[in-house]
Amino acid sequence: MADAHDFNQFLVSRLKTFRHALNKPAPLNVAGRLVRMVGMTLEVVGTFAPIGSRCQILNGNKSPIEAEVVGFHDDRLFLMPIGDTHGLSPNAKVIPVEGGIKIGVGKGMLGRVVNGAGQALDGLGEIEVDQYVSLAGERINPLNRHPINEVLDVGIKAINGLLTIGQGQRVGLMAGTGVGKSVLLGMMTRFTSADVVVVGLIGERGREVNEFVRHTLGEEGLKRAIVVATPADDPPLMRLHGAMLATAIAEYFRDQGVNVLLLMDSLTRFAQAQREIALAVGEPPASKGYPPSVFAKLPQLVERAGNGQEGAGSITAIYTVLAEGDDQSDPVVDSARGVLDGHIVLSREIADSGRYPAIDIESSVSRVMVDIVSDDQLEKARAFKKLYSSYQQNKDLISVGAYRKGADPLIDLAIAKQPDLTAFLSQKMSEAFSVEDSISALNNTLSAPS
């Protein structure tokens, strides 16, 4: 009996030792080696690192290549490069970097253009930073957020009057390609009443980045703006980091008590970058080629915007969402519509007719407008939409002469007011309308003699 008891104690002791060995984290400074590269995915053995941590790949006498851990399987880590992998060779040494990913932010970034790693792209020298923050940000208890109760002036007459945006609101700008999203964003950047504007150009063509900074934004607009640019030829991980960095910069200024306008073009490119990464590490596609992790990442990014705690500032975020083929039921469009506080739809048909901005008032909505504007403005906005919608629904009958005047008083009024309604929705790129000017124009449109 004694021998059996001793043997049992021995087994328990060995089991505890084995469990301790399994649970003991491996040191991060143990180097591994690169054994495989498929597409943009690097497979590494011999080292351990948590998801989201950074590694350096030493490739002979060349500069180290930065990579991030995006997955693992058994004893293998899956890494995604942040920079160029040209010349990378087998068995390259891989060293995990302790401390996680921290990016410098500060007031010295105002007026500057940076990439997804926070490095200057404008050739104006080093950027002075005030502190280092995590790209992932920190969650805010939703019950501690200050409620949305103030209007943000974006300088666009149709939006200020009919789709009023509140400080801390998250809005989607839904449109196909070439309908005027970037131009509208540029107008908001120049005309908004926000203290600081953070612009994230994610996955755009390099030519468009240069044009946006030099022409659309301009020297005057850049003075209170920060542009984070990760063009389409950047690795997918860098494009993800660009969107996260733009949000982290906005969070920094919000915590300083500043009202920030975050403009991101586009949320779809962010989703496509995550799709590239997820498919590369073996995640199965779920909806039109998008893996489930894409639809988990979208709310994680969007929920970081909004109002801070009492006494802090706000982040009003406008995300462009590319409707591929003008399909408003695209999975990314549909998912974004569900997590945002409203959406503004740009119509190709309206743009083709020559009216800019090409906002489709019937399909657009601001979910917080009812809480932040006066009852009078809300009533005028509803009356405007009712007239506009009445004309659009009977447009074909009116254009072919099938409608007889006097058959419906509402349609008669809509026909008479149509030129004034169209004029209100139109605005030149160089024009700015404050909230007060927009409300005044709305009142004049509805009260003008028919």
KALIN-V608617 format. One record per run of one state. SS is the DSSP state (helix for helix, strand for strand, loop for the rest). FROM is the first residue (numbers start at 1). LEN is the number of residues. Records with the same first field share a line. If there is no record, write none. Layout:
SS = FROM-LEN + FROM-LEN
This chain:
loop = 1-1 + 24-8 + 39-2 + 46-8 + 59-6 + 74-2 + 82-11 + 98-4 + 106-1 + 110-3 + 115-5 + 121-10 + 135-7 + 146-5 + 152-5 + 163-3 + 167-3 + 176-5 + 192-4 + 203-3 + 223-2 + 231-5 + 256-3 + 266-1 + 281-4 + 288-2 + 303-3 + 308-1 + 310-4 + 323-1 + 327-4 + 340-2 + 347-1 + 353-6 + 360-1 + 364-1 + 367-2 + 373-2 + 394-1 + 400-9 + 426-9 + 448-3
helix = 2-22 + 107-3 + 142-3 + 157-6 + 181-11 + 206-17 + 236-20 + 267-14 + 292-11 + 324-3 + 331-9 + 348-5 + 361-3 + 369-4 + 375-19 + 395-5 + 409-17 + 435-13
strand = 32-7 + 41-5 + 54-5 + 65-9 + 76-6 + 93-5 + 102-4 + 113-2 + 120-1 + 131-4 + 145-1 + 151-1 + 166-1 + 170-6 + 196-7 + 225-6 + 259-7 + 285-3 + 290-2 + 306-2 + 309-1 + 314-9 + 342-5 + 359-1 + 365-2
